[in-house]
Amino acid sequence: MIKNGLFTIAIGFVVVILGLTDFEERRILILGIGILLIILGFTLYNKGEKKSD
């Protein structure tokens, strides 16, 4: 779960960067998806850390 969380966070950051450089019409949607991916990845990472302890 730790690796899945880190991968999801990385994809989320890439999507946020692409959202910041995209055109106005899809910017909010792409930024929202990126933020949701970062939150999901952080949650997966924390669950994996708690299980490994």
CHARMM-style PDB file with segment names, atoms N, HN, CA, C and O in Angstrom:
ATOM      1  N   MET     1       0.813  -1.197   0.000  1.00  0.00      PROA
ATOM      2  CA  MET     1       0.000   0.000   0.000  1.00  0.00      PROA
ATOM      3  C   MET     1       0.857   1.263   0.000  1.00  0.00      PROA
ATOM      4  O   MET     1       0.457   2.303  -0.523  1.00  0.00      PROA
ATOM      5  N   ILE     2       2.036   1.152   0.592  1.00  0.00      PROA
ATOM      6  HN  ILE     2       2.361   0.308   1.016  1.00  0.00      PROA
ATOM      7  CA  ILE     2       2.911   2.321   0.631  1.00  0.00      PROA
ATOM      8  C   ILE     2       3.335   2.707  -0.782  1.00  0.00      PROA
ATOM      9  O   ILE     2       3.316   3.885  -1.140  1.00  0.00      PROA
ATOM     10  N   LYS     3       3.720   1.706  -1.590  1.00  0.00      PROA
ATOM     11  HN  LYS     3       3.735   0.749  -1.299  1.00  0.00      PROA
ATOM     12  CA  LYS     3       4.138   2.002  -2.960  1.00  0.00      PROA
ATOM     13  C   LYS     3       2.970   2.526  -3.791  1.00  0.00      PROA
ATOM     14  O   LYS     3       3.145   3.424  -4.615  1.00  0.00      PROA
ATOM     15  N   ASN     4       1.777   1.965  -3.578  1.00  0.00      PROA
ATOM     16  HN  ASN     4       1.635   1.235  -2.909  1.00  0.00      PROA
ATOM     17  CA  ASN     4       0.599   2.457  -4.305  1.00  0.00      PROA
ATOM     18  C   ASN     4       0.292   3.894  -3.925  1.00  0.00      PROA
ATOM     19  O   ASN     4      -0.071   4.700  -4.782  1.00  0.00      PROA
ATOM     20  N   GLY     5       0.434   4.219  -2.652  1.00  0.00      PROA
ATOM     21  HN  GLY     5       0.729   3.564  -1.956  1.00  0.00      PROA
ATOM     22  CA  GLY     5       0.179   5.583  -2.201  1.00  0.00      PROA
ATOM     23  C   GLY     5       1.162   6.573  -2.797  1.00  0.00      PROA
ATOM     24  O   GLY     5       0.775   7.653  -3.243  1.00  0.00      PROA
ATOM     25  N   LEU     6       2.438   6.201  -2.804  1.00  0.00      PROA
ATOM     26  HN  LEU     6       2.752   5.323  -2.442  1.00  0.00      PROA
ATOM     27  CA  LEU     6       3.447   7.102  -3.378  1.00  0.00      PROA
ATOM     28  C   LEU     6       3.251   7.278  -4.877  1.00  0.00      PROA
ATOM     29  O   LEU     6       3.423   8.376  -5.407  1.00  0.00      PROA
ATOM     30  N   PHE     7       2.888   6.192  -5.562  1.00  0.00      PROA
ATOM     31  HN  PHE     7       2.748   5.300  -5.132  1.00  0.00      PROA
ATOM     32  CA  PHE     7       2.634   6.282  -6.994  1.00  0.00      PROA
ATOM     33  C   PHE     7       1.443   7.192  -7.270  1.00  0.00      PROA
ATOM     34  O   PHE     7       1.487   8.008  -8.190  1.00  0.00      PROA
ATOM     35  N   THR     8       0.383   7.059  -6.482  1.00  0.00      PROA
ATOM     36  HN  THR     8       0.347   6.396  -5.735  1.00  0.00      PROA
ATOM     37  CA  THR     8      -0.806   7.889  -6.674  1.00  0.00      PROA
ATOM     38  C   THR     8      -0.498   9.359  -6.388  1.00  0.00      PROA
ATOM     39  O   THR     8      -0.987  10.246  -7.088  1.00  0.00      PROA
ATOM     40  N   ILE     9       0.305   9.614  -5.371  1.00  0.00      PROA
ATOM     41  HN  ILE     9       0.703   8.894  -4.802  1.00  0.00      PROA
ATOM     42  CA  ILE     9       0.702  10.994  -5.076  1.00  0.00      PROA
ATOM     43  C   ILE     9       1.504  11.575  -6.243  1.00  0.00      PROA
ATOM     44  O   ILE     9       1.283  12.718  -6.643  1.00  0.00      PROA
ATOM     45  N   ALA    10       2.424  10.793  -6.781  1.00  0.00      PROA
ATOM     46  HN  ALA    10       2.603   9.864  -6.456  1.00  0.00      PROA
ATOM     47  CA  ALA    10       3.241  11.271  -7.903  1.00  0.00      PROA
ATOM     48  C   ALA    10       2.375  11.581  -9.119  1.00  0.00      PROA
ATOM     49  O   ALA    10       2.554  12.615  -9.763  1.00  0.00      PROA
ATOM     50  N   ILE    11       1.438  10.689  -9.435  1.00  0.00      PROA
ATOM     51  HN  ILE    11       1.293   9.849  -8.912  1.00  0.00      PROA
ATOM     52  CA  ILE    11       0.531  10.941 -10.557  1.00  0.00      PROA
ATOM     53  C   ILE    11      -0.311  12.190 -10.287  1.00  0.00      PROA
ATOM     54  O   ILE    11      -0.559  12.985 -11.193  1.00  0.00      PROA
ATOM     55  N   GLY    12      -0.747  12.359  -9.038  1.00  0.00      PROA
ATOM     56  HN  GLY    12      -0.545  11.714  -8.302  1.00  0.00      PROA
ATOM     57  CA  GLY    12      -1.527  13.551  -8.681  1.00  0.00      PROA
ATOM     58  C   GLY    12      -0.752  14.833  -8.901  1.00  0.00      PROA
ATOM     59  O   GLY    12      -1.304  15.811  -9.405  1.00  0.00      PROA
ATOM     60  N   PHE    13       0.529  14.847  -8.528  1.00  0.00      PROA
ATOM     61  HN  PHE    13       0.978  14.053  -8.118  1.00  0.00      PROA
ATOM     62  CA  PHE    13       1.345  16.043  -8.741  1.00  0.00      PROA
ATOM     63  C   PHE    13       1.541  16.327 -10.227  1.00  0.00      PROA
ATOM     64  O   PHE    13       1.522  17.486 -10.642  1.00  0.00      PROA
ATOM     65  N   VAL    14       1.726  15.291 -11.024  1.00  0.00      PROA
ATOM     66  HN  VAL    14       1.741  14.349 -10.687  1.00  0.00      PROA
ATOM     67  CA  VAL    14       1.869  15.483 -12.463  1.00  0.00      PROA
ATOM     68  C   VAL    14       0.585  16.071 -13.047  1.00  0.00      PROA
ATOM     69  O   VAL    14       0.635  16.974 -13.883  1.00  0.00      PROA
ATOM     70  N   VAL    15      -0.559  15.558 -12.608  1.00  0.00      PROA
ATOM     71  HN  VAL    15      -0.600  14.825 -11.929  1.00  0.00      PROA
ATOM     72  CA  VAL    15      -1.845  16.070 -13.103  1.00  0.00      PROA
ATOM     73  C   VAL    15      -2.045  17.523 -12.679  1.00  0.00      PROA
ATOM     74  O   VAL    15      -2.554  18.326 -13.460  1.00  0.00      PROA
ATOM     75  N   VAL    16      -1.651  17.871 -11.454  1.00  0.00      PROA
ATOM     76  HN  VAL    16      -1.237  17.218 -10.820  1.00  0.00      PROA
ATOM     77  CA  VAL    16      -1.777  19.269 -11.014  1.00  0.00      PROA
ATOM     78  C   VAL    16      -0.892  20.175 -11.860  1.00  0.00      PROA
ATOM     79  O   VAL    16      -1.319  21.260 -12.254  1.00  0.00      PROA
ATOM     80  N   ILE    17       0.328  19.748 -12.144  1.00  0.00      PROA
ATOM     81  HN  ILE    17       0.675  18.867 -11.824  1.00  0.00      PROA
ATOM     82  CA  ILE    17       1.217  20.560 -12.982  1.00  0.00      PROA
ATOM     83  C   ILE    17       0.635  20.726 -14.378  1.00  0.00      PROA
ATOM     84  O   ILE    17       0.664  21.820 -14.941  1.00  0.00      PROA
ATOM     85  N   LEU    18       0.106  19.639 -14.936  1.00  0.00      PROA
ATOM     86  HN  LEU    18       0.083  18.750 -14.478  1.00  0.00      PROA
ATOM     87  CA  LEU    18      -0.532  19.751 -16.247  1.00  0.00      PROA
ATOM     88  C   LEU    18      -1.764  20.651 -16.188  1.00  0.00      PROA
ATOM     89  O   LEU    18      -2.033  21.399 -17.127  1.00  0.00      PROA
ATOM     90  N   GLY    19      -2.503  20.580 -15.098  1.00  0.00      PROA
ATOM     91  HN  GLY    19      -2.284  19.972 -14.335  1.00  0.00      PROA
ATOM     92  CA  GLY    19      -3.675  21.439 -14.941  1.00  0.00      PROA
ATOM     93  C   GLY    19      -3.312  22.909 -14.855  1.00  0.00      PROA
ATOM     94  O   GLY    19      -4.061  23.764 -15.328  1.00  0.00      PROA
ATOM     95  N   LEU    20      -2.169  23.210 -14.254  1.00  0.00      PROA
ATOM     96  HN  LEU    20      -1.560  22.516 -13.869  1.00  0.00      PROA
ATOM     97  CA  LEU    20      -1.745  24.606 -14.152  1.00  0.00      PROA
ATOM     98  C   LEU    20      -1.280  25.167 -15.487  1.00  0.00      PROA
ATOM     99  O   LEU    20      -1.304  26.380 -15.693  1.00  0.00      PROA
ATOM    100  N   THR    21      -0.857  24.294 -16.395  1.00  0.00      PROA
ATOM    101  HN  THR    21      -0.837  23.308 -16.227  1.00  0.00      PROA
ATOM    102  CA  THR    21      -0.379  24.764 -17.694  1.00  0.00      PROA
ATOM    103  C   THR    21      -1.412  24.600 -18.802  1.00  0.00      PROA
ATOM    104  O   THR    21      -1.151  24.966 -19.948  1.00  0.00      PROA
ATOM    105  N   ASP    22      -2.588  24.051 -18.473  1.00  0.00      PROA
ATOM    106  HN  ASP    22      -2.799  23.753 -17.542  1.00  0.00      PROA
ATOM    107  CA  ASP    22      -3.604  23.776 -19.480  1.00  0.00      PROA
ATOM    108  C   ASP    22      -4.423  25.034 -19.778  1.00  0.00      PROA
ATOM    109  O   ASP    22      -4.271  26.068 -19.127  1.00  0.00      PROA
ATOM    110  N   PHE    23      -5.279  24.914 -20.765  1.00  0.00      PROA
ATOM    111  HN  PHE    23      -5.403  24.074 -21.294  1.00  0.00      PROA
ATOM    112  CA  PHE    23      -6.147  26.019 -21.134  1.00  0.00      PROA
ATOM    113  C   PHE    23      -7.213  26.248 -20.068  1.00  0.00      PROA
ATOM    114  O   PHE    23      -7.422  25.400 -19.200  1.00  0.00      PROA
ATOM    115  N   GLU    24      -7.878  27.379 -20.133  1.00  0.00      PROA
ATOM    116  HN  GLU    24      -7.708  28.068 -20.838  1.00  0.00      PROA
ATOM    117  CA  GLU    24      -8.850  27.782 -19.130  1.00  0.00      PROA
ATOM    118  C   GLU    24     -10.066  26.865 -19.040  1.00  0.00      PROA
ATOM    119  O   GLU    24     -10.628  26.692 -17.958  1.00  0.00      PROA
ATOM    120  N   GLU    25     -10.471  26.286 -20.140  1.00  0.00      PROA
ATOM    121  HN  GLU    25     -10.014  26.426 -21.018  1.00  0.00      PROA
ATOM    122  CA  GLU    25     -11.743  25.561 -20.160  1.00  0.00      PROA
ATOM    123  C   GLU    25     -11.736  24.284 -19.328  1.00  0.00      PROA
ATOM    124  O   GLU    25     -12.776  23.887 -18.803  1.00  0.00      PROA
ATOM    125  N   ARG    26     -10.571  23.630 -19.199  1.00  0.00      PROA
ATOM    126  HN  ARG    26      -9.726  23.952 -19.626  1.00  0.00      PROA
ATOM    127  CA  ARG    26     -10.511  22.377 -18.439  1.00  0.00      PROA
ATOM    128  C   ARG    26      -9.649  22.482 -17.199  1.00  0.00      PROA
ATOM    129  O   ARG    26      -9.413  21.471 -16.537  1.00  0.00      PROA
ATOM    130  N   ARG    27      -9.183  23.635 -16.869  1.00  0.00      PROA
ATOM    131  HN  ARG    27      -9.375  24.456 -17.407  1.00  0.00      PROA
ATOM    132  CA  ARG    27      -8.234  23.802 -15.771  1.00  0.00      PROA
ATOM    133  C   ARG    27      -8.808  23.362 -14.426  1.00  0.00      PROA
ATOM    134  O   ARG    27      -8.141  22.636 -13.689  1.00  0.00      PROA
ATOM    135  N   ILE    28     -10.004  23.773 -14.095  1.00  0.00      PROA
ATOM    136  HN  ILE    28     -10.546  24.363 -14.693  1.00  0.00      PROA
ATOM    137  CA  ILE    28     -10.591  23.456 -12.792  1.00  0.00      PROA
ATOM    138  C   ILE    28     -10.826  21.957 -12.655  1.00  0.00      PROA
ATOM    139  O   ILE    28     -10.577  21.385 -11.594  1.00  0.00      PROA
ATOM    140  N   LEU    29     -11.301  21.318 -13.713  1.00  0.00      PROA
ATOM    141  HN  LEU    29     -11.503  21.782 -14.575  1.00  0.00      PROA
ATOM    142  CA  LEU    29     -11.537  19.882 -13.682  1.00  0.00      PROA
ATOM    143  C   LEU    29     -10.237  19.107 -13.470  1.00  0.00      PROA
ATOM    144  O   LEU    29     -10.187  18.196 -12.644  1.00  0.00      PROA
ATOM    145  N   ILE    30      -9.206  19.456 -14.197  1.00  0.00      PROA
ATOM    146  HN  ILE    30      -9.247  20.197 -14.869  1.00  0.00      PROA
ATOM    147  CA  ILE    30      -7.922  18.750 -14.090  1.00  0.00      PROA
ATOM    148  C   ILE    30      -7.289  19.002 -12.722  1.00  0.00      PROA
ATOM    149  O   ILE    30      -6.740  18.079 -12.120  1.00  0.00      PROA
ATOM    150  N   LEU    31      -7.357  20.226 -12.228  1.00  0.00      PROA
ATOM    151  HN  LEU    31      -7.803  20.976 -12.717  1.00  0.00      PROA
ATOM    152  CA  LEU    31      -6.816  20.514 -10.901  1.00  0.00      PROA
ATOM    153  C   LEU    31      -7.577  19.745  -9.820  1.00  0.00      PROA
ATOM    154  O   LEU    31      -6.971  19.248  -8.871  1.00  0.00      PROA
ATOM    155  N   GLY    32      -8.881  19.648  -9.956  1.00  0.00      PROA
ATOM    156  HN  GLY    32      -9.373  20.052 -10.727  1.00  0.00      PROA
ATOM    157  CA  GLY    32      -9.681  18.879  -8.998  1.00  0.00      PROA
ATOM    158  C   GLY    32      -9.313  17.405  -8.988  1.00  0.00      PROA
ATOM    159  O   GLY    32      -9.200  16.796  -7.924  1.00  0.00      PROA
ATOM    160  N   ILE    33      -9.124  16.830 -10.171  1.00  0.00      PROA
ATOM    161  HN  ILE    33      -9.216  17.325 -11.035  1.00  0.00      PROA
ATOM    162  CA  ILE    33      -8.716  15.425 -10.261  1.00  0.00      PROA
ATOM    163  C   ILE    33      -7.339  15.232  -9.636  1.00  0.00      PROA
ATOM    164  O   ILE    33      -7.117  14.253  -8.923  1.00  0.00      PROA
ATOM    165  N   GLY    34      -6.426  16.138  -9.890  1.00  0.00      PROA
ATOM    166  HN  GLY    34      -6.607  16.933 -10.469  1.00  0.00      PROA
ATOM    167  CA  GLY    34      -5.088  16.046  -9.318  1.00  0.00      PROA
ATOM    168  C   GLY    34      -5.094  16.119  -7.806  1.00  0.00      PROA
ATOM    169  O   GLY    34      -4.395  15.356  -7.139  1.00  0.00      PROA
ATOM    170  N   ILE    35      -5.877  17.027  -7.266  1.00  0.00      PROA
ATOM    171  HN  ILE    35      -6.445  17.646  -7.808  1.00  0.00      PROA
ATOM    172  CA  ILE    35      -5.965  17.167  -5.807  1.00  0.00      PROA
ATOM    173  C   ILE    35      -6.589  15.922  -5.189  1.00  0.00      PROA
ATOM    174  O   ILE    35      -6.141  15.463  -4.139  1.00  0.00      PROA
ATOM    175  N   LEU    36      -7.616  15.373  -5.827  1.00  0.00      PROA
ATOM    176  HN  LEU    36      -7.980  15.746  -6.681  1.00  0.00      PROA
ATOM    177  CA  LEU    36      -8.221  14.137  -5.319  1.00  0.00      PROA
ATOM    178  C   LEU    36      -7.229  12.975  -5.348  1.00  0.00      PROA
ATOM    179  O   LEU    36      -7.203  12.167  -4.419  1.00  0.00      PROA
ATOM    180  N   LEU    37      -6.419  12.880  -6.392  1.00  0.00      PROA
ATOM    181  HN  LEU    37      -6.440  13.536  -7.146  1.00  0.00      PROA
ATOM    182  CA  LEU    37      -5.407  11.825  -6.459  1.00  0.00      PROA
ATOM    183  C   LEU    37      -4.355  11.983  -5.361  1.00  0.00      PROA
ATOM    184  O   LEU    37      -3.911  10.993  -4.780  1.00  0.00      PROA
ATOM    185  N   ILE    38      -3.963  13.208  -5.079  1.00  0.00      PROA
ATOM    186  HN  ILE    38      -4.324  14.012  -5.551  1.00  0.00      PROA
ATOM    187  CA  ILE    38      -2.988  13.443  -4.013  1.00  0.00      PROA
ATOM    188  C   ILE    38      -3.571  13.043  -2.662  1.00  0.00      PROA
ATOM    189  O   ILE    38      -2.889  12.411  -1.855  1.00  0.00      PROA
ATOM    190  N   ILE    39      -4.818  13.406  -2.413  1.00  0.00      PROA
ATOM    191  HN  ILE    39      -5.372  13.920  -3.069  1.00  0.00      PROA
ATOM    192  CA  ILE    39      -5.465  13.044  -1.146  1.00  0.00      PROA
ATOM    193  C   ILE    39      -5.614  11.530  -1.035  1.00  0.00      PROA
ATOM    194  O   ILE    39      -5.356  10.958   0.024  1.00  0.00      PROA
ATOM    195  N   LEU    40      -6.027  10.878  -2.120  1.00  0.00      PROA
ATOM    196  HN  LEU    40      -6.236  11.342  -2.980  1.00  0.00      PROA
ATOM    197  CA  LEU    40      -6.161   9.421  -2.117  1.00  0.00      PROA
ATOM    198  C   LEU    40      -4.815   8.747  -1.877  1.00  0.00      PROA
ATOM    199  O   LEU    40      -4.732   7.792  -1.105  1.00  0.00      PROA
ATOM    200  N   GLY    41      -3.766   9.228  -2.525  1.00  0.00      PROA
ATOM    201  HN  GLY    41      -3.833  10.004  -3.153  1.00  0.00      PROA
ATOM    202  CA  GLY    41      -2.438   8.668  -2.330  1.00  0.00      PROA
ATOM    203  C   GLY    41      -1.932   8.848  -0.914  1.00  0.00      PROA
ATOM    204  O   GLY    41      -1.308   7.947  -0.352  1.00  0.00      PROA
ATOM    205  N   PHE    42      -2.201  10.014  -0.332  1.00  0.00      PROA
ATOM    206  HN  PHE    42      -2.707  10.745  -0.788  1.00  0.00      PROA
ATOM    207  CA  PHE    42      -1.790  10.271   1.049  1.00  0.00      PROA
ATOM    208  C   PHE    42      -2.515   9.327   2.007  1.00  0.00      PROA
ATOM    209  O   PHE    42      -1.918   8.830   2.962  1.00  0.00      PROA
ATOM    210  N   THR    43      -3.798   9.081   1.752  1.00  0.00      PROA
ATOM    211  HN  THR    43      -4.283   9.485   0.976  1.00  0.00      PROA
ATOM    212  CA  THR    43      -4.576   8.159   2.585  1.00  0.00      PROA
ATOM    213  C   THR    43      -4.035   6.737   2.467  1.00  0.00      PROA
ATOM    214  O   THR    43      -3.865   6.054   3.477  1.00  0.00      PROA
ATOM    215  N   LEU    44      -3.765   6.290   1.250  1.00  0.00      PROA
ATOM    216  HN  LEU    44      -3.903   6.845   0.430  1.00  0.00      PROA
ATOM    217  CA  LEU    44      -3.198   4.951   1.060  1.00  0.00      PROA
ATOM    218  C   LEU    44      -1.839   4.821   1.733  1.00  0.00      PROA
ATOM    219  O   LEU    44      -1.540   3.795   2.343  1.00  0.00      PROA
ATOM    220  N   TYR    45      -1.029   5.841   1.624  1.00  0.00      PROA
ATOM    221  HN  TYR    45      -1.271   6.675   1.129  1.00  0.00      PROA
ATOM    222  CA  TYR    45       0.292   5.816   2.238  1.00  0.00      PROA
ATOM    223  C   TYR    45       0.187   5.710   3.755  1.00  0.00      PROA
ATOM    224  O   TYR    45       0.902   4.925   4.377  1.00  0.00      PROA
ATOM    225  N   ASN    46      -0.703   6.499   4.352  1.00  0.00      PROA
ATOM    226  HN  ASN    46      -1.285   7.138   3.847  1.00  0.00      PROA
ATOM    227  CA  ASN    46      -0.876   6.449   5.812  1.00  0.00      PROA
ATOM    228  C   ASN    46      -1.398   5.103   6.271  1.00  0.00      PROA
ATOM    229  O   ASN    46      -0.955   4.598   7.302  1.00  0.00      PROA
ATOM    230  N   LYS    47      -2.333   4.503   5.532  1.00  0.00      PROA
ATOM    231  HN  LYS    47      -2.692   4.914   4.694  1.00  0.00      PROA
ATOM    232  CA  LYS    47      -2.824   3.172   5.907  1.00  0.00      PROA
ATOM    233  C   LYS    47      -1.710   2.138   5.839  1.00  0.00      PROA
ATOM    234  O   LYS    47      -1.628   1.261   6.699  1.00  0.00      PROA
ATOM    235  N   GLY    48      -0.856   2.231   4.832  1.00  0.00      PROA
ATOM    236  HN  GLY    48      -0.923   2.944   4.134  1.00  0.00      PROA
ATOM    237  CA  GLY    48       0.267   1.313   4.712  1.00  0.00      PROA
ATOM    238  C   GLY    48       1.283   1.496   5.821  1.00  0.00      PROA
ATOM    239  O   GLY    48       1.847   0.522   6.318  1.00  0.00      PROA
ATOM    240  N   GLU    49       1.518   2.734   6.211  1.00  0.00      PROA
ATOM    241  HN  GLU    49       1.060   3.526   5.807  1.00  0.00      PROA
ATOM    242  CA  GLU    49       2.456   2.999   7.303  1.00  0.00      PROA
ATOM    243  C   GLU    49       1.927   2.450   8.627  1.00  0.00      PROA
ATOM    244  O   GLU    49       2.692   1.897   9.417  1.00  0.00      PROA
ATOM    245  N   LYS    50       0.642   2.596   8.870  1.00  0.00      PROA
ATOM    246  HN  LYS    50       0.021   3.044   8.228  1.00  0.00      PROA
ATOM    247  CA  LYS    50       0.056   2.098  10.117  1.00  0.00      PROA
ATOM    248  C   LYS    50       0.089   0.576  10.170  1.00  0.00      PROA
ATOM    249  O   LYS    50       0.270  -0.002  11.242  1.00  0.00      PROA
ATOM    250  N   LYS    51      -0.086  -0.084   9.018  1.00  0.00      PROA
ATOM    251  HN  LYS    51      -0.233   0.384   8.147  1.00  0.00      PROA
ATOM    252  CA  LYS    51      -0.037  -1.540   8.990  1.00  0.00      PROA
ATOM    253  C   LYS    51       1.364  -2.077   9.211  1.00  0.00      PROA
ATOM    254  O   LYS    51       1.536  -3.138   9.811  1.00  0.00      PROA
ATOM    255  N   SER    52       2.375  -1.349   8.729  1.00  0.00      PROA
ATOM    256  HN  SER    52       2.235  -0.487   8.242  1.00  0.00      PROA
ATOM    257  CA  SER    52       3.751  -1.825   8.852  1.00  0.00      PROA
ATOM    258  C   SER    52       4.292  -1.668  10.278  1.00  0.00      PROA
ATOM    259  O   SER    52       5.276  -2.317  10.636  1.00  0.00      PROA
ATOM    260  N   ASP    53       3.670  -0.826  11.086  1.00  0.00      PROA
ATOM    261  HN  ASP    53       2.871  -0.299  10.795  1.00  0.00      PROA
ATOM    262  CA  ASP    53       4.131  -0.637  12.475  1.00  0.00      PROA
ATOM    263  C   ASP    53       3.682  -1.725  13.346  1.00  0.00      PROA
ATOM    264  OT1 ASP    53       3.980  -1.723  14.540  1.00  0.00      PROA
TER     265      ASP     53
END
